[in-house]
Amino acid sequence: MTDIDQVEVLVIGSGAGGSVVAHELASRGYQVVVLEEGGAFEFEAYGQPAPEAMRRLYRRRGMTPVMGRVPIGYVEGCCVGGSTEINSGFWHRTPPEALLRWKSRYGLGATEQELAPHFDWAEEMLGVGLSQAPWPPSTRTFDEGARALGLGAFEVPRAAPGCQGTNSCGYGCPTGAKRGMSRSLLPRAVASGARIVSGARVVRLLHARGRVSGALIRARRGGEERLFRIRAEHVFVCCGPTETPSLLLRSGVRYHVGGTLRVHPYLKVAATFSDPMRSETSVLPLLQVREFWPELSLGGSFFGAGQLAMTLSDHFPEGRAALSDAPRMAQYYVGVRGTGRGWVRPTALGDDATLVRYDLSDADLRALSVGLARLSQLLLRAGAEALYPSVWGLGPIRSEEQAARWLTEALPKGALSLVTVHAFSSCPAGDHRALTAADDEGRVWGFENLRLADASVLPDSPGVNPQGTVMALARRTARAFAER
């Protein structure tokens, strides 16, 4: 890469959005270059112990803090394929209610009928479907608890055909059964002529008079870190919900950028049962309870020794003794839609630092409290002996009477240890210009050739895993560009 490199289409980011754009445009004959800040890894780098996997595949080793009255830990990928390499592979289509809300409030014109063929295509590419193997103990137990309470629990489709139950989703699937972008769309894009450059961080977009001319990139070449310039006729920014607004703001693109962040806050609950949960040969629990949606949902979380230890750390020193029961433990979550709001900003400390804030709303706190009560009741009905929520000093919960307290009381904000793997809405799209950063087709207001295609453009919280929505909207954006 030199300062005279010229490309037709520059795609910044290789996650769910960027990979779709690269595949769609390369297959139509465009000259496409994809820049990815993280590294490119083969199968042997996947499924490694947590510290090594997080060093290689995660942004900031999985420790991105979201500031606020209740701090939240944000986890995202930083590698070729982005967060699709480290997520569960769970798949949802956009709820019709969300599309109607986005249309009326933000002017995002995507309809359920229009997006259906894009979802069909993505599901075929990723092999989305239900598990073909018998449910693992953690899933069967959750189902029993839901039935005992008269709740409907359904299996969530996954982009993991042929899953072999290694329980390594969060560390990169070592078998390739889970189809992250590096194992699905990106190879097809490369076969169509796209070029992927890993280890390349975009420092600034270069632009003047409403047109982007290229980007300034920092990358290592010949053993040393250098700055490069790449020229581009068209640019798609697909860096994700925190890095897309950070890059735009560093580049002086500010209109409705970075000030409307939304997240799905999650509270974890580690549960001890009488029988082994077999984490070493099990995929995470596959069911969700949606009776209380859109305010909250209940489901299963990763439960390897490292993930359990993080939750049990909120119960020190009792949690240390409880970790000896890890073979009999599984982990579940309470997830809420997220009605609070936050912001994303680059810091003045350098080009690598991004500040993120989200203020948990009273409605969020109420939903988390009720959700903890409901999930605890479900797990106790399923035979759990002790529950350890990610709330400092709260627990273990051993009875439904203890759990019912949170139906009417609010959890203490200062004791919550929340996480999120879903963030969005930091650069909302839609034709209502007074509320959005980009138009209905993802083109940034005031620019001819700058587009966005990632979770940042979702106008507000969809209430479900956003990967499917991101991919469908990204394909819609890429096709609108190609057919303009």
C-alpha positions in Angstrom: 0.0 0.0 0.0 1.4 3.4 -1.0 0.2 6.9 -1.1 -0.8 6.5 -4.8 -3.1 3.5 -4.3 -6.5 4.1 -6.0 -9.6 2.0 -5.5 -13.1 2.3 -6.8 -14.9 1.2 -3.6 -13.2 1.4 -0.2 -15.0 -0.6 2.6 -13.8 0.2 6.1 -14.5 -2.7 8.4 -15.1 -6.4 7.7 -17.9 -7.4 10.1 -21.5 -8.2 9.3 -22.1 -4.9 7.4 -18.8 -4.5 5.6 -18.6 -8.1 4.5 -22.1 -7.9 2.9 -21.1 -4.7 1.0 -17.8 -6.1 -0.2 -19.5 -9.3 -1.4 -22.4 -7.6 -3.1 -20.3 -5.0 -4.9 -17.3 -7.3 -5.8 -19.8 -9.8 -7.3 -21.1 -7.0 -9.5 -17.6 -6.2 -10.9 -16.6 -3.2 -8.7 -13.0 -2.9 -7.6 -13.3 -3.3 -3.8 -10.7 -3.0 -1.1 -11.7 -3.9 2.5 -9.6 -2.4 5.3 -9.7 -4.2 8.7 -8.0 -2.9 11.8 -7.7 -6.3 13.4 -5.7 -9.4 12.3 -6.6 -12.3 10.0 -6.4 -15.7 11.6 -6.6 -19.4 10.6 -8.5 -22.1 12.4 -5.6 -22.9 14.8 -6.0 -19.5 16.3 -9.6 -20.1 17.2 -10.9 -21.9 20.3 -7.8 -21.0 22.3 -7.9 -20.3 26.0 -9.7 -17.1 26.9 -6.7 -14.8 27.5 -5.1 -15.7 24.1 -8.4 -15.6 22.2 -9.3 -12.2 23.7 -5.9 -10.8 22.9 -6.2 -11.8 19.2 -9.9 -11.5 18.4 -11.3 -8.8 20.6 -11.1 -5.1 20.8 -9.1 -4.0 23.8 -9.0 -7.7 24.9 -12.8 -7.6 25.5 -12.6 -4.8 28.0 -14.3 -1.8 26.4 -15.9 0.2 29.2 -19.2 2.0 28.7 -19.3 4.8 31.2 -22.4 5.9 33.0 -24.3 5.9 36.3 -24.2 2.1 35.8 -21.0 1.2 33.9 -21.4 -1.6 31.3 -18.8 -3.8 29.8 -18.9 -3.8 26.0 -17.6 -6.8 24.1 -16.8 -6.6 20.4 -14.6 -8.3 17.9 -11.5 -6.7 16.3 -10.3 -9.1 13.6 -11.2 -10.1 10.0 -14.9 -10.9 10.3 -15.5 -8.6 13.3 -17.9 -9.6 16.0 -19.4 -12.4 13.9 -16.2 -14.4 14.7 -16.9 -14.3 18.5 -20.7 -14.2 18.8 -23.2 -17.0 19.4 -24.5 -17.1 15.9 -28.0 -16.4 17.1 -30.2 -15.1 14.3 -33.3 -12.9 14.3 -35.2 -11.0 11.6 -36.1 -7.4 12.4 -39.3 -7.3 14.4 -42.1 -5.6 12.3 -42.8 -3.3 15.2 -39.3 -1.9 15.0 -39.5 -1.3 11.2 -42.8 0.5 11.7 -41.3 2.7 14.4 -38.2 3.4 12.3 -40.4 4.4 9.4 -42.7 6.8 11.3 -40.1 8.4 13.5 -36.9 8.4 11.4 -38.1 7.9 7.8 -36.2 4.6 7.3 -38.3 3.1 4.5 -37.2 -0.6 4.8 -40.3 -2.7 5.1 -40.8 -6.3 6.2 -41.6 -7.3 2.6 -38.7 -5.4 1.1 -36.2 -7.0 3.6 -37.5 -10.5 3.3 -35.4 -11.5 0.2 -32.3 -10.0 1.9 -32.9 -12.2 5.0 -33.6 -15.2 2.8 -30.3 -14.7 1.0 -28.3 -14.1 4.2 -29.8 -17.2 5.9 -28.9 -19.3 2.9 -25.3 -18.0 2.9 -24.9 -18.6 6.6 -26.8 -21.9 6.8 -29.2 -20.4 9.5 -31.3 -23.0 11.1 -32.2 -24.9 14.3 -29.8 -27.3 16.0 -29.7 -30.8 14.4 -28.2 -32.3 17.6 -30.0 -33.3 20.8 -30.3 -30.3 23.2 -27.5 -30.1 25.8 -28.3 -30.3 29.5 -28.3 -26.5 29.9 -31.0 -26.1 27.2 -33.1 -29.0 28.5 -33.0 -27.6 32.0 -34.1 -24.2 30.8 -37.0 -25.7 28.9 -38.2 -27.6 31.9 -38.2 -24.4 34.0 -40.1 -22.5 31.4 -42.7 -25.3 31.1 -43.1 -25.4 34.9 -44.0 -21.7 34.9 -46.2 -22.0 31.9 -43.9 -19.8 29.8 -43.2 -20.4 26.1 -39.5 -21.0 25.3 -38.4 -21.3 21.7 -35.1 -22.3 20.1 -33.4 -19.5 18.4 -32.0 -20.2 14.9 -28.2 -20.0 14.6 -25.7 -19.5 11.8 -23.9 -22.6 12.8 -24.9 -25.6 10.6 -23.1 -28.7 11.9 -22.3 -27.3 15.3 -20.1 -29.7 17.2 -20.7 -28.4 20.7 -17.2 -27.2 21.5 -18.6 -24.3 23.6 -15.9 -22.1 21.9 -18.2 -19.6 20.1 -16.9 -16.7 22.2 -13.3 -17.6 21.3 -13.7 -18.3 17.6 -15.2 -21.5 16.4 -12.4 -24.0 15.9 -14.3 -26.3 13.6 -15.7 -23.6 11.2 -19.3 -24.8 11.8 -20.3 -21.3 13.0 -20.2 -19.2 9.9 -18.7 -15.9 10.8 -17.9 -13.5 7.9 -14.3 -14.8 7.6 -15.7 -18.3 6.8 -18.7 -17.2 4.7 -19.0 -14.0 2.7 -15.4 -12.7 2.7 -14.0 -15.7 0.9 -16.7 -15.2 -1.7 -15.9 -11.5 -2.0 -12.2 -12.3 -2.5 -13.1 -14.9 -5.2 -15.0 -12.1 -7.0 -11.9 -9.9 -6.9 -12.1 -8.0 -3.6 -8.9 -7.4 -1.6 -8.8 -7.6 2.2 -6.1 -5.7 4.0 -5.9 -6.6 7.7 -4.0 -4.7 10.4 -4.9 -1.4 8.9 -6.5 1.3 11.0 -8.1 4.2 9.3 -7.0 7.4 11.1 -9.0 10.0 9.1 -11.2 10.3 6.1 -10.0 12.8 3.6 -12.7 15.0 2.2 -13.5 18.4 0.8 -16.6 20.2 -0.5 -19.0 17.3 0.2 -16.9 14.5 -1.3 -14.5 12.0 0.3 -11.3 11.5 -1.7 -9.9 8.6 0.4 -8.5 7.8 3.8 -5.3 8.1 5.9 -4.3 4.7 7.2 -1.9 3.5 9.9 -0.5 0.0 9.2 2.7 -2.0 9.8 4.8 -2.6 6.7 8.4 -3.9 6.7 8.4 -4.3 10.5 7.5 -0.6 11.2 4.3 1.3 11.6 3.7 3.8 8.9 1.0 6.2 7.6 -0.5 5.5 4.1 -3.0 7.3 2.0 -5.5 5.5 -0.2 -7.6 7.2 -2.7 -11.2 6.1 -3.3 -14.1 7.0 -5.5 -16.6 5.7 -3.0 -16.3 4.9 0.7 -18.5 2.7 2.9 -17.8 3.1 6.6 -18.7 -0.2 8.4 -16.6 0.0 11.6 -19.4 -0.8 14.1 -21.5 1.3 16.5 -18.6 2.8 18.4 -15.8 3.0 15.9 -17.9 4.4 13.0 -18.9 7.5 14.8 -15.4 7.9 16.3 -13.9 7.8 12.8 -16.4 10.2 11.4 -15.9 12.7 14.3 -12.1 12.5 14.0 -12.6 13.4 10.3 -14.8 16.4 11.1 -18.1 14.7 10.0 -20.4 15.7 12.9 -24.1 16.0 11.8 -26.1 13.8 14.2 -23.0 11.6 14.6 -22.3 9.8 17.9 -25.0 11.3 20.2 -27.7 8.7 20.1 -26.1 5.4 21.1 -28.4 2.6 22.3 -27.4 -0.8 23.8 -29.1 -4.0 25.0 -28.0 -4.2 28.7 -27.5 -7.8 30.0 -27.5 -9.2 33.5 -25.9 -12.7 33.9 -27.0 -15.4 36.3 -24.8 -18.4 37.1 -26.8 -21.4 38.2 -25.7 -24.5 40.1 -27.6 -27.8 39.4 -27.4 -31.3 40.8 -26.4 -32.8 37.5 -23.4 -32.1 35.3 -24.0 -29.4 32.6 -21.0 -30.6 30.5 -19.8 -27.2 29.4 -16.8 -28.7 27.6 -19.1 -30.6 25.1 -22.1 -28.2 24.9 -23.1 -25.2 23.0 -24.6 -22.4 25.0 -28.3 -22.8 26.1 -30.3 -22.4 22.9 -33.7 -21.2 24.1 -35.3 -17.8 24.7 -38.4 -16.8 26.6 -40.1 -13.9 24.8 -43.3 -13.6 26.9 -42.1 -10.3 28.3 -40.7 -8.8 25.0 -40.0 -6.1 24.1 -39.2 -4.9 27.6 -37.1 -8.0 28.4 -36.1 -11.5 27.3 -34.6 -14.5 29.1 -32.0 -16.8 27.6 -28.7 -18.7 27.7 -25.2 -17.3 27.8 -21.7 -18.7 27.4 -20.7 -20.7 30.5 -17.1 -21.8 30.2 -14.9 -21.6 33.3 -13.7 -18.1 32.4 -17.2 -16.7 31.9 -18.5 -18.3 35.1 -15.5 -16.9 37.1 -16.3 -13.4 35.9 -19.9 -13.7 37.2 -18.9 -15.4 40.5 -16.3 -12.6 41.1 -19.3 -10.5 42.2 -19.7 -12.9 45.1 -16.2 -12.9 46.5 -15.2 -14.7 48.7 -18.2 -17.1 48.5 -17.9 -17.2 44.7 -14.4 -18.7 44.9 -15.8 -21.8 46.7 -18.8 -21.9 44.3 -16.4 -22.1 41.3 -15.6 -25.7 42.5 -19.1 -26.5 41.3 -18.4 -25.3 37.8 -19.0 -28.7 36.2 -22.6 -28.5 37.5 -23.1 -24.9 36.5 -24.6 -23.1 33.5 -25.1 -19.4 32.8 -28.2 -17.5 31.6 -29.1 -13.9 31.1 -31.8 -11.2 31.5 -31.7 -8.9 28.4 -33.6 -5.6 28.1 -34.3 -3.6 25.0 -32.5 -0.5 26.2 -34.5 2.7 26.4 -31.6 4.8 27.7 -29.3 6.9 25.5 -25.6 7.4 25.3 -22.8 8.9 23.1 -19.6 8.0 21.4 -16.6 10.4 21.1 -13.0 10.1 20.2 -10.7 11.3 22.9 -8.0 13.9 22.6 -5.4 11.3 23.8 -4.8 9.9 20.3 -6.4 8.1 17.4 -6.8 4.8 19.2 -9.0 6.0 22.0 -12.8 6.1 21.9 -15.0 7.1 24.8 -18.4 5.5 25.2 -21.2 6.4 27.6 -24.7 5.0 28.1 -27.2 6.1 30.8 -29.3 3.2 32.0 -32.9 4.4 32.1 -35.3 3.9 35.0 -37.3 1.6 32.7 -34.1 -0.4 32.0 -33.5 -0.8 35.7 -37.1 -1.9 36.3 -37.0 -4.4 33.5 -33.7 -5.9 34.8 -35.1 -6.2 38.3 -38.3 -8.0 37.1 -36.2 -10.1 34.7 -34.0 -11.3 37.5 -37.0 -12.4 39.5 -38.6 -14.2 36.5 -35.3 -15.9 35.4 -34.6 -16.9 39.0 -38.1 -18.4 39.3 -37.6 -20.3 36.1 -34.2 -21.7 37.0 -35.3 -22.7 40.5 -38.3 -24.5 39.1 -35.8 -26.3 36.8 -34.0 -27.6 39.9 -31.3 -25.0 40.4 -29.8 -25.2 43.9 -28.2 -21.8 44.0 -28.2 -18.7 41.7 -25.4 -16.1 41.5 -26.5 -13.0 39.6 -24.0 -10.5 38.4 -25.0 -8.1 41.2 -22.3 -7.4 43.8 -23.2 -9.0 47.1 -26.7 -10.2 46.0 -27.1 -13.9 46.5 -26.9 -16.7 46.3 -30.6 -16.9 45.6 -32.0 -20.3 46.8 -35.8 -19.8 46.9 -38.5 -18.2 44.9 -39.4 -16.1 47.9 -35.9 -14.5 47.7 -36.4 -14.0 43.9 -39.9 -12.5 44.1 -38.4 -9.5 46.0 -37.3 -8.0 42.7 -40.8 -8.0 41.2 -41.5 -4.9 43.3 -38.0 -3.6 44.3 -35.3 -2.1 42.1 -31.9 -3.6 42.0 -29.2 -1.4 43.5 -27.6 0.5 40.7 -24.2 0.7 42.4 -24.0 -3.1 42.6 -24.9 -4.0 39.0 -22.2 -5.7 36.8 -23.8 -5.4 33.4 -22.5 -6.3 30.0 -23.6 -5.8 26.4 -22.7 -7.4 23.1 -25.2 -5.3 21.1 -24.8 -1.6 20.5 -26.3 0.5 17.7 -28.0 3.8 16.7 -24.9 6.0 17.0 -25.4 7.2 13.4 -29.1 6.7 12.7 -30.3 6.5 9.1 -33.6 7.7 7.6 -35.0 10.4 5.5 -36.1 12.6 8.5 -32.9 14.7 8.4 -33.6 16.4 11.7 -33.0 13.1 13.5 -30.5 11.2 11.4 -26.9 11.1 10.3 -27.5 9.4 6.9 -30.4 9.1 4.5 -32.7 6.1 3.9 -30.0 4.4 1.8 -27.1 5.0 4.2 -25.6 8.0 2.5 -24.2 10.5 5.0 -25.9 13.9 4.8 -23.9 16.4 2.9 -21.7 13.9 1.1 -22.0 12.5 -2.4 -19.9 9.3 -1.9 -19.8 8.4 1.8 -22.1 5.7 3.1 -22.6 3.8 6.3 -23.6 0.1 6.6 -23.3 -1.4 10.1 -25.2 -1.4 13.4 -24.7 2.3 13.9 -27.4 3.1 11.3 -30.2 1.2 13.2 -32.4 4.2 14.3 -33.0 2.7 17.8 -32.9 -0.6 19.7 -34.5 -3.5 17.8 -34.8 -5.6 20.9 -33.2 -8.7 19.2 -29.8 -9.7 18.1 -29.0 -7.2 15.4 -26.7 -9.2 13.1 -29.6 -10.2 10.7 -30.9 -6.6 10.6 -27.4 -5.3 9.9 -26.8 -7.7 7.0 -30.2 -7.1 5.4 -29.9 -3.3 5.6 -26.3 -3.5 4.3 -27.4 -5.5 1.3 -30.2 -3.0 0.7 -27.7 -0.1 0.9 -25.2 -1.8 -1.4 -27.8 -2.6 -4.0 -29.2 0.9 -3.9 -25.7 2.2 -4.6 -25.0 -0.3 -7.4 -28.4 0.4 -9.1 -28.5 4.1 -8.7 
